């Protein structure tokens, strides 16, 4: 099964709650993708970088732009 771990605006103050567990679960599951949207702190470790989507932007702007996308 494919899994998406979506992180929205998690900063460096409390990475052990969401960021690190998401990285570990992505690393452990080859069908997992890690995605984060965070202005100034969008990154992934090298071990999962190939299965990561990191968007360095304001969350509100990204979500507004997604509303404009027609599928």
C-alpha positions as protocol buffer text, in pm:
chain_id: "A"
residue {
  index: 1
  type: UNK
  ca { x: 0 y: 0 z: 0 }
}
residue {
  index: 2
  type: UNK
  ca { x: 123 y: 351 z: -77 }
}
residue {
  index: 3
  type: UNK
  ca { x: 144 y: 601 z: 208 }
}
residue {
  index: 4
  type: UNK
  ca { x: 190 y: 979 z: 213 }
}
residue {
  index: 5
  type: UNK
  ca { x: 326 y: 1142 z: 526 }
}
residue {
  index: 6
  type: UNK
  ca { x: 220 y: 1506 z: 490 }
}
residue {
  index: 7
  type: UNK
  ca { x: 386 y: 1757 z: 720 }
}
residue {
  index: 8
  type: UNK
  ca { x: 246 y: 2109 z: 728 }
}
residue {
  index: 9
  type: UNK
  ca { x: 452 y: 2378 z: 897 }
}
residue {
  index: 10
  type: UNK
  ca { x: 642 y: 2170 z: 1151 }
}
residue {
  index: 11
  type: UNK
  ca { x: 941 y: 2368 z: 1266 }
}
residue {
  index: 12
  type: UNK
  ca { x: 1266 y: 2279 z: 1435 }
}
residue {
  index: 13
  type: UNK
  ca { x: 1126 y: 2343 z: 1784 }
}
residue {
  index: 14
  type: UNK
  ca { x: 946 y: 2009 z: 1817 }
}
residue {
  index: 15
  type: UNK
  ca { x: 1076 y: 1773 z: 1546 }
}
residue {
  index: 16
  type: UNK
  ca { x: 1045 y: 1460 z: 1763 }
}
residue {
  index: 17
  type: UNK
  ca { x: 665 y: 1479 z: 1756 }
}
residue {
  index: 18
  type: UNK
  ca { x: 604 y: 1473 z: 1379 }
}
residue {
  index: 19
  type: UNK
  ca { x: 912 y: 1534 z: 1162 }
}
residue {
  index: 20
  type: UNK
  ca { x: 1145 y: 1258 z: 1288 }
}
residue {
  index: 21
  type: UNK
  ca { x: 875 y: 989 z: 1311 }
}
residue {
  index: 22
  type: UNK
  ca { x: 761 y: 1072 z: 956 }
}
residue {
  index: 23
  type: UNK
  ca { x: 1122 y: 1043 z: 832 }
}
residue {
  index: 24
  type: UNK
  ca { x: 1166 y: 708 z: 1008 }
}
residue {
  index: 25
  type: UNK
  ca { x: 838 y: 565 z: 878 }
}
residue {
  index: 26
  type: UNK
  ca { x: 917 y: 683 z: 524 }
}
residue {
  index: 27
  type: UNK
  ca { x: 1260 y: 521 z: 543 }
}
residue {
  index: 28
  type: UNK
  ca { x: 1112 y: 195 z: 671 }
}
residue {
  index: 29
  type: UNK
  ca { x: 842 y: 172 z: 401 }
}
residue {
  index: 30
  type: UNK
  ca { x: 960 y: 174 z: 38 }
}
residue {
  index: 31
  type: UNK
  ca { x: 602 y: 260 z: -68 }
}
residue {
  index: 32
  type: UNK
  ca { x: 595 y: 575 z: 144 }
}
residue {
  index: 33
  type: UNK
  ca { x: 645 y: 934 z: 36 }
}
residue {
  index: 34
  type: UNK
  ca { x: 729 y: 1220 z: 271 }
}
residue {
  index: 35
  type: UNK
  ca { x: 596 y: 1564 z: 182 }
}
residue {
  index: 36
  type: UNK
  ca { x: 637 y: 1889 z: 367 }
}
residue {
  index: 37
  type: UNK
  ca { x: 528 y: 2245 z: 313 }
}
residue {
  index: 38
  type: UNK
  ca { x: 719 y: 2485 z: 531 }
}
residue {
  index: 39
  type: UNK
  ca { x: 856 y: 2831 z: 466 }
}
residue {
  index: 40
  type: UNK
  ca { x: 1228 y: 2824 z: 542 }
}
residue {
  index: 41
  type: UNK
  ca { x: 1239 y: 2470 z: 682 }
}
residue {
  index: 42
  type: UNK
  ca { x: 1136 y: 2238 z: 399 }
}
residue {
  index: 43
  type: UNK
  ca { x: 1394 y: 1961 z: 376 }
}
residue {
  index: 44
  type: UNK
  ca { x: 1442 y: 1586 z: 405 }
}
residue {
  index: 45
  type: UNK
  ca { x: 1742 y: 1375 z: 503 }
}
residue {
  index: 46
  type: UNK
  ca { x: 1949 y: 1220 z: 221 }
}
residue {
  index: 47
  type: UNK
  ca { x: 1819 y: 869 z: 298 }
}
residue {
  index: 48
  type: UNK
  ca { x: 1466 y: 958 z: 186 }
}
residue {
  index: 49
  type: UNK
  ca { x: 1529 y: 1257 z: -42 }
}
residue {
  index: 50
  type: UNK
  ca { x: 1435 y: 1055 z: -352 }
}
residue {
  index: 51
  type: UNK
  ca { x: 1092 y: 984 z: -203 }
}
residue {
  index: 52
  type: UNK
  ca { x: 1033 y: 1333 z: -66 }
}
residue {
  index: 53
  type: UNK
  ca { x: 850 y: 1641 z: -184 }
}
residue {
  index: 54
  type: UNK
  ca { x: 967 y: 1953 z: -2 }
}
residue {
  index: 55
  type: UNK
  ca { x: 799 y: 2284 z: -77 }
}
residue {
  index: 56
  type: UNK
  ca { x: 969 y: 2589 z: 70 }
}
residue {
  index: 57
  type: UNK
  ca { x: 674 y: 2828 z: 72 }
}
residue {
  index: 58
  type: UNK
  ca { x: 394 y: 2974 z: 282 }
}
residue {
  index: 59
  type: UNK
  ca { x: 131 y: 2708 z: 351 }
}
residue {
  index: 60
  type: UNK
  ca { x: -159 y: 2946 z: 288 }
}
residue {
  index: 61
  type: UNK
  ca { x: -26 y: 3041 z: -54 }
}
residue {
  index: 62
  type: UNK
  ca { x: 34 y: 2678 z: -152 }
}
residue {
  index: 63
  type: UNK
  ca { x: -315 y: 2571 z: -46 }
}
residue {
  index: 64
  type: UNK
  ca { x: -470 y: 2866 z: -232 }
}
residue {
  index: 65
  type: UNK
  ca { x: -282 y: 2766 z: -547 }
}
residue {
  index: 66
  type: UNK
  ca { x: -395 y: 2405 z: -508 }
}
residue {
  index: 67
  type: UNK
  ca { x: -757 y: 2522 z: -511 }
}
residue {
  index: 68
  type: UNK
  ca { x: -690 y: 2670 z: -856 }
}
residue {
  index: 69
  type: UNK
  ca { x: -563 y: 2340 z: -1000 }
}
residue {
  index: 70
  type: UNK
  ca { x: -818 y: 2161 z: -1215 }
}
residue {
  index: 71
  type: UNK
  ca { x: -790 y: 1784 z: -1217 }
}
